[in-house]
Amino acid sequence: MKNNPFLTIFLLFCIQVLLVKYLDYIDFEMGEGLSLAFMCFLIPIVSIVLNLFIGESGYKKPFRYFTFFIVIISLLAFVALSYLGALGRAYQH
């Protein structure tokens, strides 16, 4: 996995989906804002850390672009989901 960071990110995404489903199944309440931040920013943070520690590899440049893409998508998803969550709470009252 050290040689192919794309595989690592894919496996982390699968683990995150399973973890979120499990936490939902056991009704673990960690706060709406914290869980949304966890869902949106866990993989980009791991991707940035992997990008910093990857040595000379054939995947270094494409993985850097992939990391930028993931960070931008996660920021957009966080803003959109926060807005939709706030809009939903406003309509409940």
QUIJOJO-V493012 format. One record per residue. N is the residue number from 1. RES is the residue in three letters. PHI is phi as a letter, one per 30 degrees, with the letter a starting at -180 (NA if undefined). Layout:
N;RES;PHI
N;RES;PHI
This chain:
1;MET;NA
2;LYS;d
3;ASN;d
4;ASN;b
5;PRO;d
6;PHE;d
7;LEU;d
8;THR;d
9;ILE;d
10;PHE;d
11;LEU;d
12;LEU;d
13;PHE;d
14;CYS;d
15;ILE;d
16;GLN;d
17;VAL;d
18;LEU;d
19;LEU;d
20;VAL;d
21;LYS;d
22;TYR;d
23;LEU;d
24;ASP;d
25;TYR;d
26;ILE;c
27;ASP;h
28;PHE;d
29;GLU;c
30;MET;c
31;GLY;j
32;GLU;d
33;GLY;d
34;LEU;d
35;SER;d
36;LEU;d
37;ALA;d
38;PHE;d
39;MET;d
40;CYS;d
41;PHE;c
42;LEU;d
43;ILE;d
44;PRO;d
45;ILE;d
46;VAL;d
47;SER;d
48;ILE;d
49;VAL;d
50;LEU;d
51;ASN;d
52;LEU;d
53;PHE;c
54;ILE;d
55;GLY;d
56;GLU;d
57;SER;b
58;GLY;d
59;TYR;c
60;LYS;d
61;LYS;d
62;PRO;d
63;PHE;d
64;ARG;d
65;TYR;d
66;PHE;d
67;THR;d
68;PHE;d
69;PHE;d
70;ILE;d
71;VAL;d
72;ILE;d
73;ILE;d
74;SER;d
75;LEU;d
76;LEU;d
77;ALA;d
78;PHE;d
79;VAL;d
80;ALA;d
81;LEU;d
82;SER;d
83;TYR;d
84;LEU;d
85;GLY;d
86;ALA;d
87;LEU;d
88;GLY;d
89;ARG;d
90;ALA;d
91;TYR;d
92;GLN;d
93;HIS;d
